């Protein structure tokens, strides 16, 4: 009886320690696995698993343009490991909020009102109809996703709930935005939908817009136009080129081959159409082989009404600017009056070659586990091999593009191993203590068994089986409580997180059957094998002394 009084609390403590070890290990494994998977999934949703871009760049947000028509795209799309491939481009933007009147009291007691406007810097991610919508559709909270396959969708954007809160926007609001080029550009967008992923660092940064808009804002390719200057030169009109984009020097072909001159004087005497081909170049201005960017073509149509051969004494105002009569809303068609003749001008801007360029290609995989293998495959196929456009590209992985986050996630694996080992070690120590107590209080039994011819190993097995039963009881309770807590958090989100610190708004849970099975089998085997060592005490018990022991 005295032995039972001594052993009962010790056995109970050992069972509780095994239960706690299982609970802590289950929760640790589920939380870390869920955390890694959730963060990894959200980061990949914002930036894809793999990214193909110019080899001279280190950031996907500031990559040089590359041609959209790449020979490797067909092969990538037929790869069974790849779910989708599509072009994207990025452009920094500054958003301005609506005016907000705030009224407060002065120390004198009078009310005063001030008008405030918030600004927020972000990044517009340009996408087209091939973009994989799965991630953002899952996190769409209000409105709808812009349909960029339709015309007229250029001004539609998708913003995050965080941005909407900061700037006080809602669906269908018009957003004023500013872009930096050679001179600041102001554009207006309409909010089509609002998303929220809980990954606030990215929610505050990424805005989805149409790729064609980003292509033009980045001045990819060349866009040409012909304009009529406001002032006269020696009584003649100045016809000049306006060209955006390109790399290096710009050359102009007005019909007689490429030239460096961007304009010339002209006095309209008959109906005329000017054509301009604008191109960039290096080296010899006349060599087509040294064009860096796809050229663009613009036109200026001139028609005359009245006496065509009258002088070019066009009317002008006090600032010596031509008096134009606009004939179209966009200002591209206008007329000038010169004594007895009326000259009508129609500027037909080039379509631009920006649609032939993109910032790079995002590659979405079917399975995260194939990331490293597929990355290596794309590196062999694409990296640093000049293509048909003399471009040198490279393939980067999401692990490299977001290195700091993935290094941090990798450290969590070390934490998991440390916690698992410590908790199992505590359980082993407690179970070892309980086994030693059981052996000591049953010394008489051990002595009698040895006297009857039982071997040491057969007696040890009896105690190991009993210890296994106690371990199993502890594991049963540990699984019931541990799995229950995991399910409670998974479906009800009881425990919250600060998304600015942890990237997530609540503790994520991901407990797979394989993880659960391996953890339980591993815990049982390690504990039982470890108890073989304290059971050696049985071999040291003398039967004669043990039988006399009370």
C-alpha positions as CSV (number, residue, x, y, z in Angstrom):
1,X,0.0,0.0,0.0
2,X,2.8,2.4,0.9
3,X,4.4,1.7,-2.5
4,X,1.2,2.5,-4.3
5,X,0.8,5.8,-2.4
6,X,4.4,6.8,-3.5
7,X,4.0,5.7,-7.1
8,X,0.5,7.0,-7.9
9,X,1.4,10.7,-8.0
10,X,4.6,10.1,-9.8
11,X,2.9,8.0,-12.5
12,X,0.2,10.6,-12.8
13,X,2.8,13.4,-13.3
14,X,4.5,11.3,-16.0
15,X,1.2,10.8,-17.9
16,X,0.5,14.5,-17.7
17,X,4.1,15.3,-18.9
18,X,3.6,13.1,-22.0
19,X,0.2,14.7,-22.6
20,X,1.7,18.2,-22.4
21,X,4.5,17.1,-24.7
22,X,2.0,15.9,-27.3
23,X,-0.2,19.0,-27.0
24,X,2.7,21.4,-27.3
25,X,4.3,19.5,-30.2
26,X,1.0,19.2,-32.1
27,X,0.2,22.9,-31.7
28,X,3.8,23.9,-32.5
29,X,3.9,21.8,-35.7
30,X,0.4,22.9,-36.8
31,X,1.1,26.6,-36.2
32,X,4.5,26.7,-37.8
33,X,3.4,24.6,-40.8
34,X,0.3,26.8,-41.2
35,X,2.3,30.0,-40.8
36,X,4.8,29.0,-43.4
37,X,2.2,27.8,-45.8
38,X,0.0,30.9,-45.3
39,X,2.8,33.4,-45.7
40,X,4.3,31.5,-48.6
41,X,1.0,31.3,-50.4
42,X,0.2,35.0,-49.9
43,X,3.7,36.2,-51.0
44,X,3.5,33.9,-54.0
45,X,0.1,35.2,-54.8
46,X,1.4,38.8,-55.0
47,X,4.6,37.9,-56.9
48,X,4.4,34.4,-58.5
49,X,6.7,31.5,-57.9
50,X,9.2,32.4,-60.7
51,X,9.9,35.6,-62.6
52,X,11.7,35.9,-65.9
53,X,13.2,39.4,-66.4
54,X,16.2,41.3,-67.8
55,X,19.5,40.0,-66.5
56,X,20.8,43.5,-65.6
57,X,18.2,44.1,-62.9
58,X,18.0,42.9,-59.3
59,X,14.4,44.0,-58.4
60,X,11.2,42.8,-60.2
61,X,9.7,46.2,-59.4
62,X,12.4,48.1,-61.4
63,X,13.2,45.7,-64.3
64,X,14.1,46.9,-67.7
65,X,11.6,46.1,-70.5
66,X,11.8,42.9,-72.6
67,X,9.9,41.8,-75.6
68,X,6.5,40.2,-75.0
69,X,6.9,37.8,-77.9
70,X,9.5,35.3,-76.5
71,X,10.2,32.0,-78.1
72,X,10.4,30.1,-74.8
73,X,6.7,31.0,-73.8
74,X,5.2,28.2,-75.8
75,X,7.5,25.6,-74.1
76,X,6.8,27.0,-70.6
77,X,3.0,26.8,-71.2
78,X,3.3,23.2,-72.2
79,X,5.4,22.3,-69.1
80,X,3.2,20.0,-66.8
81,X,4.7,21.7,-63.6
82,X,3.6,25.2,-64.7
83,X,0.1,26.3,-64.2
84,X,0.2,29.7,-66.1
85,X,2.6,32.2,-67.6
86,X,1.8,35.8,-68.3
87,X,3.5,39.3,-68.7
88,X,3.5,41.9,-66.0
89,X,4.9,45.4,-65.4
90,X,5.3,47.7,-62.5
91,X,5.1,51.5,-62.1
92,X,5.4,53.6,-58.9
93,X,2.4,55.8,-58.2
94,X,1.4,58.4,-55.7
95,X,-2.3,58.4,-54.8
96,X,-4.1,61.4,-53.4
97,X,-7.2,61.1,-51.1
98,X,-10.3,63.1,-51.2
99,X,-10.5,66.4,-49.3
100,X,-11.5,65.8,-45.7
101,X,-12.7,68.7,-43.5
102,X,-11.7,68.3,-39.8
103,X,-13.3,70.6,-37.2
104,X,-11.7,71.1,-33.8
105,X,-11.7,73.7,-31.0
106,X,-9.0,76.2,-30.4
107,X,-7.7,77.0,-26.9
108,X,-9.9,80.1,-27.1
109,X,-13.0,77.9,-27.4
110,X,-13.7,78.8,-31.1
111,X,-14.3,76.1,-33.7
112,X,-11.9,76.0,-36.7
113,X,-12.0,73.8,-39.7
114,X,-9.0,72.5,-41.7
115,X,-9.0,70.6,-45.0
116,X,-6.7,67.6,-45.1
117,X,-5.7,65.3,-48.0
118,X,-3.6,62.2,-47.5
119,X,-1.1,60.8,-50.0
120,X,0.2,57.3,-50.3
121,X,2.9,55.8,-52.4
122,X,2.3,52.4,-54.0
123,X,3.1,50.2,-56.9
124,X,0.7,49.6,-59.8
125,X,1.1,46.0,-61.1
126,X,0.1,46.0,-64.7
127,X,-1.7,42.8,-65.8
128,X,-3.6,41.5,-68.8
129,X,-6.4,39.0,-69.4
130,X,-4.0,36.1,-69.0
131,X,-3.3,37.0,-65.3
132,X,-4.1,34.2,-62.8
133,X,-7.0,35.5,-60.8
134,X,-7.2,32.7,-58.2
135,X,-5.4,34.4,-55.4
136,X,-7.1,37.8,-55.6
137,X,-10.5,36.3,-56.2
138,X,-10.2,34.4,-52.9
139,X,-9.5,37.7,-51.1
140,X,-11.9,39.9,-52.9
141,X,-14.1,41.7,-50.3
142,X,-16.0,44.4,-52.3
143,X,-16.8,45.1,-55.9
144,X,-15.5,43.0,-58.7
145,X,-12.2,42.2,-60.5
146,X,-11.6,44.5,-63.5
147,X,-12.2,42.7,-66.8
148,X,-9.1,43.7,-68.8
149,X,-10.2,41.7,-71.8
150,X,-12.8,44.5,-72.6
151,X,-12.0,47.8,-74.2
152,X,-12.5,50.9,-72.0
153,X,-11.2,49.1,-68.9
154,X,-7.9,51.1,-68.9
155,X,-8.9,53.3,-65.9
156,X,-10.1,50.5,-63.7
157,X,-7.9,49.3,-60.7
158,X,-8.2,46.9,-57.8
159,X,-6.9,48.3,-54.4
160,X,-6.6,46.8,-51.0
161,X,-8.8,47.4,-48.0
162,X,-5.8,48.9,-46.2
163,X,-5.3,51.5,-48.9
164,X,-9.0,52.2,-49.0
165,X,-9.0,52.9,-45.3
166,X,-5.9,55.2,-45.4
167,X,-7.3,57.2,-48.3
168,X,-11.0,56.9,-47.4
169,X,-12.0,55.3,-50.7
170,X,-14.8,52.9,-51.6
171,X,-15.8,51.0,-54.7
172,X,-16.6,53.1,-57.8
173,X,-14.7,56.1,-56.4
174,X,-12.4,58.1,-58.7
175,X,-8.8,58.1,-57.6
176,X,-6.4,60.9,-58.5
177,X,-2.9,59.6,-59.1
178,X,0.5,61.0,-60.1
179,X,3.4,59.4,-61.9
180,X,6.9,60.6,-62.4
181,X,8.3,60.7,-66.0
182,X,10.2,63.5,-67.7
183,X,7.5,65.6,-66.2
184,X,4.8,64.6,-63.6
185,X,1.7,63.0,-65.1
186,X,-1.8,63.1,-63.5
187,X,-4.2,60.4,-64.2
188,X,-7.6,59.3,-62.8
189,X,-8.6,55.7,-62.1
190,X,-11.9,54.2,-60.9
191,X,-11.9,51.6,-58.1
192,X,-13.5,48.5,-59.5
193,X,-12.9,46.3,-56.4
194,X,-11.3,46.0,-53.0
195,X,-9.3,43.0,-51.7
196,X,-7.8,42.1,-48.3
197,X,-5.2,39.4,-47.7
198,X,-4.1,40.4,-44.2
199,X,-0.5,40.7,-45.4
200,X,-0.4,44.4,-44.8
201,X,3.1,45.0,-46.0
202,X,2.0,43.9,-49.5
203,X,-1.6,45.1,-49.2
204,X,-0.4,48.7,-48.8
205,X,2.0,48.4,-51.8
206,X,0.3,46.5,-54.6
207,X,-2.4,48.0,-56.8
208,X,-3.7,46.0,-59.8
209,X,-4.1,47.9,-63.1
210,X,-4.1,47.2,-66.8
211,X,-0.7,46.3,-68.4
212,X,-1.2,48.6,-71.4
213,X,-1.4,51.6,-69.0
214,X,1.8,50.6,-67.2
215,X,3.5,50.0,-70.6
216,X,2.8,53.6,-71.7
217,X,3.6,55.1,-68.3
218,X,7.0,53.4,-68.4
219,X,7.7,54.8,-71.9
220,X,8.5,51.3,-73.1
221,X,8.9,51.2,-76.9
222,X,8.5,54.4,-78.8
223,X,5.5,56.6,-79.3
224,X,5.6,59.3,-82.0
225,X,3.5,62.3,-82.8
226,X,3.7,65.3,-85.2
227,X,2.7,68.7,-83.8
228,X,2.4,72.2,-85.1
229,X,4.3,74.7,-82.9
230,X,2.5,77.7,-81.5
231,X,5.0,80.2,-83.0
232,X,6.1,81.0,-86.5
233,X,9.7,80.9,-87.8
234,X,10.4,83.5,-90.5
235,X,6.6,83.6,-91.2
236,X,6.4,79.8,-91.6
237,X,4.8,77.1,-89.5
238,X,7.2,74.9,-87.5
239,X,6.3,71.2,-87.9
240,X,8.0,69.2,-85.2
241,X,8.1,65.7,-83.8
242,X,7.2,64.7,-80.3
243,X,8.7,61.3,-79.4
244,X,8.5,59.5,-76.0
245,X,10.4,56.4,-75.0
246,X,13.3,54.6,-76.7
247,X,16.9,54.1,-75.6
248,X,19.7,56.4,-76.5
249,X,19.5,58.8,-79.5
250,X,16.3,59.3,-81.5
251,X,16.4,59.6,-85.3
252,X,13.6,60.8,-87.6
253,X,12.5,59.7,-91.0
254,X,10.3,62.3,-92.7
255,X,10.3,60.4,-96.1
256,X,13.9,60.8,-97.2
257,X,15.7,58.4,-94.8
258,X,16.7,58.9,-91.2
259,X,17.9,62.3,-90.0
260,X,18.7,63.9,-86.7
261,X,16.4,66.8,-87.2
262,X,13.1,66.7,-85.3
263,X,11.4,69.5,-87.2
264,X,11.3,71.9,-90.1
265,X,9.5,75.1,-91.3
266,X,6.7,74.8,-93.7
267,X,4.2,77.1,-95.4
268,X,1.1,75.1,-96.5
269,X,0.3,75.7,-100.2
270,X,-1.5,72.5,-101.1
271,X,-3.1,69.5,-99.4
272,X,-0.2,67.5,-97.9
273,X,0.3,64.5,-95.6
274,X,3.5,64.2,-93.6
275,X,4.7,60.9,-92.3
276,X,7.2,60.4,-89.5
277,X,9.0,57.2,-88.5
278,X,10.8,57.6,-85.2
279,X,13.4,55.2,-84.0
280,X,16.3,55.0,-81.6
281,X,19.8,54.0,-82.5
282,X,23.4,53.5,-81.5
283,X,26.4,53.9,-83.9
284,X,25.5,54.7,-87.5
285,X,22.3,56.7,-87.9
286,X,21.5,55.0,-91.2
287,X,21.9,51.4,-90.0
288,X,18.7,49.5,-89.3
289,X,20.8,46.9,-87.5
290,X,21.4,49.2,-84.6
291,X,17.8,50.1,-83.8
292,X,17.2,49.3,-80.1
293,X,13.5,49.6,-80.0
294,X,10.6,48.9,-82.4
295,X,9.9,52.2,-84.3
296,X,6.6,54.0,-84.4
297,X,4.9,56.0,-87.2
298,X,2.8,59.2,-87.0
299,X,1.0,61.4,-89.5
300,X,0.0,65.0,-90.0
301,X,-2.7,65.7,-92.6
302,X,-3.0,69.2,-94.0
303,X,-6.0,70.4,-96.2
304,X,-6.5,73.9,-97.5
305,X,-9.8,75.7,-98.1
306,X,-9.8,79.1,-100.0
307,X,-6.9,80.6,-101.8
308,X,-4.1,78.1,-101.4
309,X,-1.2,80.3,-102.6
310,X,-1.9,83.3,-100.3
311,X,0.8,84.2,-97.8
312,X,1.3,82.3,-94.5
313,X,0.2,85.3,-92.4
314,X,-1.6,83.2,-89.9
315,X,-3.5,85.0,-87.1
316,X,-1.8,85.1,-83.8
317,X,-2.6,86.6,-80.4
318,X,-0.8,89.2,-78.3
319,X,1.6,86.5,-77.0
320,X,2.6,85.7,-80.6
321,X,0.8,82.4,-80.4
322,X,-1.3,81.0,-83.2
323,X,-5.0,81.3,-82.9
324,X,-6.4,77.8,-83.3
325,X,-10.0,76.8,-83.9
326,X,-10.3,73.3,-82.5
327,X,-12.5,70.9,-84.5
328,X,-12.3,67.9,-82.2
329,X,-12.5,67.3,-78.4
330,X,-9.0,65.8,-78.1
331,X,-7.4,68.8,-79.8
332,X,-5.8,66.7,-82.6
333,X,-7.9,68.4,-85.3
334,X,-7.8,72.2,-85.6
335,X,-7.7,75.0,-88.2
336,X,-5.6,78.1,-88.7
337,X,-6.8,81.2,-90.7
338,X,-4.3,83.0,-93.0
339,X,-5.8,85.9,-95.0
340,X,-7.9,84.3,-97.7
341,X,-7.2,80.6,-96.8
342,X,-8.2,78.3,-94.1
343,X,-5.7,75.4,-93.2
344,X,-7.1,72.3,-91.4
345,X,-4.6,70.2,-89.6
346,X,-5.3,66.6,-88.3
347,X,-2.6,65.0,-86.1
348,X,-2.7,61.3,-86.2
349,X,-0.5,60.1,-83.4
350,X,1.3,56.8,-83.6
351,X,-0.1,53.8,-81.8
352,X,3.2,53.3,-80.1
353,X,5.2,50.2,-79.7
354,X,4.9,49.9,-75.9
355,X,2.5,46.9,-76.3
356,X,5.5,44.9,-77.6
357,X,7.3,45.3,-74.3
358,X,6.8,44.2,-70.7
359,X,8.6,44.2,-67.4
360,X,8.9,40.4,-67.3
361,X,6.9,37.2,-67.0
362,X,5.4,35.6,-63.9
363,X,5.4,31.8,-63.7
364,X,2.8,30.1,-61.5
365,X,3.5,26.5,-60.6
366,X,1.0,23.7,-59.8
367,X,2.9,22.5,-56.7
368,X,5.2,24.5,-54.4
369,X,7.4,21.3,-53.9
370,X,8.5,21.5,-57.6
371,X,9.8,25.1,-57.2
372,X,13.5,24.4,-57.0
373,X,13.4,21.8,-59.7
374,X,11.4,24.0,-62.2
375,X,13.6,26.9,-61.4
376,X,16.7,25.0,-62.3
377,X,15.0,23.8,-65.5
378,X,14.2,27.4,-66.5
379,X,17.7,28.6,-65.7
380,X,19.1,26.0,-68.1
381,X,16.6,27.1,-70.8
382,X,16.7,30.9,-70.5
383,X,19.4,32.4,-68.3
384,X,22.1,34.4,-70.0
385,X,21.4,33.0,-73.4
386,X,20.9,35.9,-75.9
387,X,17.5,35.6,-77.6
388,X,16.3,36.6,-81.0
389,X,16.1,40.2,-79.8
390,X,19.6,40.2,-78.4
391,X,18.1,40.4,-74.9
392,X,19.8,38.5,-72.1
393,X,17.3,37.3,-69.5
394,X,17.4,35.5,-66.2
395,X,15.0,33.6,-64.0
396,X,14.5,34.5,-60.3
397,X,12.7,32.5,-57.6
398,X,10.3,34.0,-55.1
399,X,12.8,32.7,-52.5
400,X,15.3,35.1,-53.9
401,X,12.9,38.0,-54.6
402,X,11.7,37.9,-51.0
403,X,14.8,36.5,-49.4
404,X,14.4,38.1,-46.0
405,X,11.0,36.6,-45.4
406,X,11.9,33.1,-46.5
407,X,15.1,33.2,-44.4
408,X,12.9,34.1,-41.5
409,X,10.5,31.3,-42.3
410,X,13.4,28.9,-42.5
411,X,14.5,29.8,-38.9
412,X,11.1,28.6,-37.8
413,X,12.0,25.0,-38.7
414,X,14.9,25.2,-36.3
415,X,12.6,26.5,-33.5
416,X,10.2,23.5,-34.2
417,X,13.0,21.0,-33.9
418,X,14.2,22.6,-30.6
419,X,10.7,22.5,-29.1
420,X,10.0,19.0,-30.2
421,X,13.2,17.7,-28.8
422,X,12.8,19.5,-25.5
423,X,9.2,18.4,-24.9
424,X,10.0,14.8,-25.8
425,X,13.1,14.9,-23.5
426,X,11.0,16.2,-20.6
427,X,8.5,13.4,-21.2
428,X,11.3,10.8,-21.3
429,X,12.8,12.1,-18.0
430,X,9.4,12.0,-16.3
431,X,8.6,8.5,-17.7
432,X,12.0,7.3,-16.7
433,X,11.5,8.5,-13.2
434,X,8.1,6.8,-13.0
435,X,9.6,3.5,-14.4
436,X,12.4,3.6,-11.8
437,X,9.8,4.1,-9.0
438,X,7.7,1.2,-10.4
439,X,10.8,-1.1,-10.5
440,X,11.8,-0.2,-6.9
441,X,8.3,-0.7,-5.4
442,X,8.1,-4.1,-7.1
443,X,11.5,-5.4,-6.1
444,X,10.0,-8.4,-4.4
445,X,8.1,-9.3,-7.6
446,X,11.3,-9.0,-9.6
447,X,13.2,-11.1,-7.1
448,X,10.6,-13.9,-7.1
449,X,10.5,-13.9,-10.9
450,X,14.2,-14.3,-11.1
451,X,14.1,-17.0,-8.5
452,X,11.5,-18.8,-10.6
453,X,13.9,-18.7,-13.6
454,X,12.7,-15.6,-15.5
455,X,15.4,-13.8,-17.5
456,X,16.2,-10.2,-17.1
457,X,14.9,-9.3,-20.5
458,X,11.6,-11.0,-20.0
459,X,11.1,-9.0,-16.7
460,X,12.2,-5.8,-18.4
461,X,9.6,-6.3,-21.1
462,X,6.9,-6.5,-18.5
463,X,7.8,-3.1,-17.2
464,X,8.4,-1.6,-20.7
465,X,4.9,-2.8,-21.7
466,X,3.4,-1.2,-18.6
467,X,5.4,2.0,-19.4
468,X,4.1,1.9,-23.0
469,X,0.6,1.7,-21.7
470,X,1.1,4.8,-19.5
471,X,2.7,6.6,-22.5
472,X,-0.3,5.7,-24.6
473,X,-2.7,7.1,-22.0
474,X,-0.8,10.3,-21.9
475,X,-0.7,10.5,-25.7
476,X,-4.4,9.8,-26.0
477,X,-5.3,12.8,-23.8
478,X,-2.6,14.9,-25.5
479,X,-4.1,14.2,-28.9
480,X,-7.7,14.9,-27.8
481,X,-6.7,18.3,-26.2
482,X,-4.1,19.2,-28.9
483,X,-6.2,18.4,-31.9
484,X,-9.2,20.0,-30.3
485,X,-7.3,23.3,-29.8
486,X,-6.0,23.2,-33.3
487,X,-9.5,22.7,-34.7
488,X,-10.9,25.5,-32.5
489,X,-8.3,28.0,-33.8
490,X,-8.6,26.8,-37.5
491,X,-12.4,27.3,-37.7
492,X,-13.0,30.1,-35.1
493,X,-9.7,32.1,-35.2
494,X,-9.6,32.6,-31.4
495,X,-6.0,33.8,-31.2
496,X,-5.3,37.0,-33.2
497,X,-2.0,38.5,-34.4
498,X,-0.7,41.9,-35.3
499,X,-0.4,41.8,-39.1
500,X,2.2,44.6,-39.2
501,X,4.6,42.3,-37.3
502,X,3.6,38.7,-38.2
503,X,2.1,39.4,-41.8
504,X,-1.1,37.6,-40.7
505,X,-4.2,38.7,-38.8
506,X,-4.7,35.4,-36.8
507,X,-2.7,32.4,-35.8
508,X,-2.8,30.0,-38.8
509,X,-3.2,26.2,-38.3
510,X,-2.3,23.5,-40.8
511,X,-2.1,19.9,-39.3
512,X,-1.9,17.2,-41.9
513,X,-2.6,13.5,-41.2
514,X,1.0,12.6,-42.1
515,X,2.4,15.1,-39.7
516,X,0.1,13.9,-36.9
517,X,0.9,10.2,-37.6
518,X,4.7,10.7,-37.7
519,X,4.6,12.8,-34.5
520,X,2.7,10.2,-32.6
521,X,4.6,7.2,-33.8
522,X,7.9,9.0,-33.3
523,X,7.0,10.1,-29.8
524,X,5.9,6.6,-28.8
525,X,9.0,4.9,-30.3
526,X,11.5,7.4,-28.9
527,X,10.0,7.2,-25.4
528,X,9.9,3.4,-25.3
529,X,13.4,3.0,-26.7
530,X,14.7,5.6,-24.2
531,X,13.1,3.7,-21.3
532,X,15.2,0.6,-22.1
533,X,18.1,2.4,-20.4
534,X,16.5,2.9,-16.9
535,X,15.1,-0.7,-17.1
536,X,18.7,-1.9,-16.8
537,X,18.2,-1.5,-13.1
538,X,16.3,-4.7,-13.2
539,X,19.5,-6.6,-14.1
540,X,21.2,-5.4,-11.0
541,X,18.6,-6.6,-8.5
542,X,19.7,-9.6,-6.4
543,X,16.9,-12.1,-6.0
544,X,17.8,-13.0,-2.4
545,X,17.9,-9.4,-1.3
546,X,14.9,-8.5,-3.3
547,X,12.7,-11.2,-1.7
548,X,13.7,-10.0,1.8
549,X,13.1,-6.4,0.8
550,X,9.9,-4.9,2.4
